[in-house]
Amino acid sequence: MKEFKMLSEYKRQIINFFYLSCIQTVNLISPLVILPFLIIKFGIEGYGSIAFAQAISFYVSTLINFGFNVSGTKKISEFRDDKKIKDKIISSIYITKLIIYFFLLAVVYGFFLFSGKWLSNDSFCYLVLLYTISTLYDVFFPVWYFLGIEKMKIITITNTISKLLFCISIFIFIGNQTNILLVPILFIICNLLAIIFPLFILFKAESYKPTLPNKMFLISTIKEAYIFFIADFMAILKDRTNILIIGSCLSMSSVAYFDVIQKIIGFIRSIFINFNNAFFPLIVRTRRPKDVKIGIWGSLGFSILTYLIMVTFSDILISFLSKGRIENDTIVFSIAALFIITASISSTIGLFILIPNGYQNKFLYNLFLATLVYLLLIMILFLTNNINLISLLIAYNMSVFIELCHRCYLCYKFKLTPYLLK
């Protein structure tokens, strides 16, 4: 009976977690489905180039989102019954995102134009530009709005359909190595299809009316988002810099292997991210310790379980996804997968304890500290000429572990331990 009561109490959060999981599952499964096909068609080196270009687009995507996936969710949740303020929040977010998008698009195009890369007909440059254009999806896809009002069904359906179309179109239209630019082009088309229906619902069912917010409101919206933007940027700096370093110092084959590992880990990690996002609006409103404890200790137990399963079957996973063309290194995989445990607990503490209790600045300082440790370790590896997959992963996991330890210390320092312990 107690279990049924708990399910009833968290019914809305569980439903939203389900929809978010559907979105993330489709987002992560679709690349895994086409991954073997792309490796066969373009080879390890060609797929490595795609992964490298995608890594650059992740930076662009993070800049465009500017932390609004958290701050926007928080604001919409707080003013969900005030339509006038909601319209201002939505307009402020869209205006900011559009300005950032066109600025970054101009920067990327200008860089390749003035560097003379266009003249060499370098397909990699076009890959980067096309993946940058595809981030228009991040400008308009209003996941933060539907999270804030806790209605995720609409965007789950449209996102699923668009990703299925992308997978199908890849198998239909990609014929040989000369079609490599079709991959981001098809990605752009399918992403645009995913935007249309949620925007229609936003304008029609939610009666959103675009407004021109005053300067102070716009600045206030940006100020509230910048901490979460820096948090996202610090995370992507650590997550994606390794790929850029591997591609620059090792080989595109190593990039391909590392990217496959990241996709597997990312799939599991998304479960914890979706859980946090689904419960975040509730935590912001109530700040009940029992809700936080369920999140933190549940994440710890599940992350350890999934880690053990993943490491056990890592050879099978890598072989299946690469069609036997990439050989797994169990030690590398085991070190990389440790991220699931430390990052899941760390992010839950930050999102469920520090931010709702007003310690955003401490949260930001924590991220700076972890990123500084990571960059210092990378610098040491460069100076000692010890750049390899294992050393990079150890440096990354050490920075995440220090981030976790420091967040636990902050909970102790500011007497927030009741959120962790009985």
Residue pairs with C-beta under 8 A, 6 or more apart in sequence:
7 14
10 279
10 282
12 150
12 282
13 150
13 278
13 279
13 282
14 278
15 152
16 147
16 150
16 152
16 277
16 278
17 274
17 275
17 278
17 279
19 152
19 153
19 155
19 156
20 147
20 152
20 156
20 274
20 277
20 278
21 270
21 271
21 274
22 156
22 160
23 143
23 152
23 155
23 156
23 159
23 160
23 274
24 270
24 271
24 273
24 274
25 267
25 270
26 159
26 160
26 163
26 164
27 159
27 163
27 270
28 263
28 266
28 267
28 270
29 163
29 267
30 163
30 164
30 166
30 167
31 263
32 263
32 264
32 267
32 321
33 167
34 167
34 170
34 171
35 47
35 260
35 263
35 321
35 322
36 320
36 321
36 322
36 323
37 170
37 171
37 174
38 46
38 47
38 50
38 170
38 174
38 183
39 47
39 256
39 322
39 323
39 325
39 326
40 323
40 325
41 174
41 175
41 176
41 177
41 179
42 49
42 50
42 177
42 180
43 177
44 252
44 253
44 256
44 325
44 326
45 251
45 252
45 253
45 256
46 177
46 180
46 252
47 252
47 256
47 259
48 247
48 251
48 252
48 253
48 254
48 255
48 256
48 259
49 123
49 124
49 127
49 180
49 252
50 127
50 180
50 183
51 243
51 255
51 256
51 259
52 124
52 243
52 244
52 247
52 252
52 255
53 124
53 127
53 128
53 131
53 184
54 131
54 259
55 240
55 243
55 244
55 247
56 128
56 131
56 132
56 244
57 128
57 131
57 132
57 134
57 135
58 236
58 239
58 240
59 236
59 240
60 104
60 108
60 131
60 132
60 135
61 135
61 138
62 229
62 232
62 233
62 236
63 100
63 104
63 229
63 233
64 97
64 100
64 101
64 104
64 135
64 138
64 139
65 97
65 138
65 229
65 232
66 96
66 97
66 100
66 222
66 225
66 226
66 229
67 225
67 226
67 227
67 228
67 229
67 230
67 231
67 232
68 93
68 96
68 97
68 144
68 225
68 228
68 229
69 143
69 144
69 147
69 228
69 232
69 277
70 144
70 225
70 228
70 231
70 280
70 351
70 355
71 221
71 224
71 225
71 227
71 228
72 89
72 93
72 144
72 145
72 148
72 225
73 144
73 147
73 148
73 277
73 280
73 281
74 148
74 224
74 280
74 281
74 284
75 89
75 148
75 221
75 224
76 86
76 89
76 144
76 145
76 147
76 148
76 149
77 147
77 148
77 149
77 150
77 281
77 284
77 285
78 284
79 85
79 86
79 89
80 86
80 148
80 149
83 207
86 208
87 208
87 209
87 210
87 211
88 211
88 213
88 217
89 221
90 142
90 145
90 202
90 208
90 210
91 210
91 211
91 212
91 213
92 213
92 217
92 218
92 221
92 222
93 144
93 221
94 139
94 140
94 210
95 213
95 218
96 218
96 221
96 222
96 225
97 138
97 139
97 140
98 139
101 135
101 136
101 138
101 139
104 132
104 135
105 132
105 133
108 128
108 129
108 132
109 129
112 118
112 125
112 128
112 129
117 125
118 125
123 180
123 181
126 181
127 180
127 181
127 184
130 181
130 184
130 185
130 187
130 188
131 184
131 187
133 184
133 188
134 184
134 187
134 188
134 191
136 188
136 191
136 192
136 195
137 191
137 192
137 194
137 195
140 195
140 199
141 155
141 159
141 194
141 195
141 198
142 155
142 198
142 199
142 202
143 155
145 202
145 206
146 152
146 154
146 155
146 198
147 277
147 280
147 281
148 281
149 206
150 281
154 197
154 198
154 201
155 198
157 197
158 193
158 194
158 196
158 197
158 198
159 194
161 193
161 194
162 190
162 191
162 193
162 194
163 190
163 194
165 190
165 193
166 186
166 187
166 190
169 186
169 189
169 190
170 183
170 186
173 179
173 182
173 186
174 182
174 183
202 208
213 221
227 360
227 361
227 363
227 364
230 364
230 367
231 350
231 363
231 364
231 367
234 367
234 368
234 370
234 371
235 367
237 371
237 374
238 370
238 371
238 374
238 396
238 399
238 400
239 262
241 378
242 258
242 392
242 393
242 396
243 255
243 258
243 259
243 262
245 378
245 387
245 392
246 254
246 255
246 258
246 389
246 392
247 254
247 255
249 387
250 387
250 388
250 389
254 389
256 322
256 326
257 318
257 326
257 389
258 389
260 318
260 321
260 322
260 326
261 318
261 332
261 333
261 336
262 336
263 321
264 310
264 317
264 321
265 310
265 336
265 337
265 339
265 340
268 306
268 310
268 340
269 339
269 340
269 343
269 344
271 302
271 306
272 299
272 302
272 303
272 340
272 343
272 344
272 347
272 348
273 347
275 295
275 298
275 299
276 295
276 347
276 348
276 351
276 352
279 291
279 295
279 352
280 351
280 352
282 291
283 291
283 292
283 295
283 351
283 352
283 356
284 356
287 356
287 357
289 418
289 419
291 352
292 352
292 353
292 419
292 420
293 419
293 420
293 422
295 348
295 352
296 345
296 348
296 349
296 352
296 419
296 420
299 344
299 345
299 348
300 341
300 344
300 345
303 340
303 341
303 344
303 345
304 341
306 340
307 337
307 338
307 340
307 341
310 317
310 333
310 337
310 340
311 330
311 333
311 334
311 337
314 328
314 330
314 333
314 334
314 337
315 328
315 330
317 328
318 326
318 327
318 328
318 333
319 326
319 328
329 389
331 390
332 389
332 390
332 393
335 390
335 393
335 394
335 397
336 393
336 397
338 397
339 396
339 397
339 400
342 397
342 400
342 401
342 403
342 404
343 400
345 404
346 400
346 403
346 404
346 407
349 404
349 407
349 408
349 411
349 420
350 363
350 366
350 407
352 419
353 407
353 411
353 416
353 419
353 420
354 360
354 362
354 363
354 366
354 407
354 410
354 411
354 416
355 363
357 414
357 416
359 410
359 414
362 410
362 414
366 403
366 406
366 407
366 410
367 403
369 402
369 403
369 406
370 399
370 400
370 402
370 403
370 406
371 399
373 398
373 399
373 402
374 395
374 396
374 398
374 399
377 395
377 398
377 399
378 392
378 395
380 386
381 387
381 391
381 392
381 395
408 420
410 416
411 417
411 419
411 420
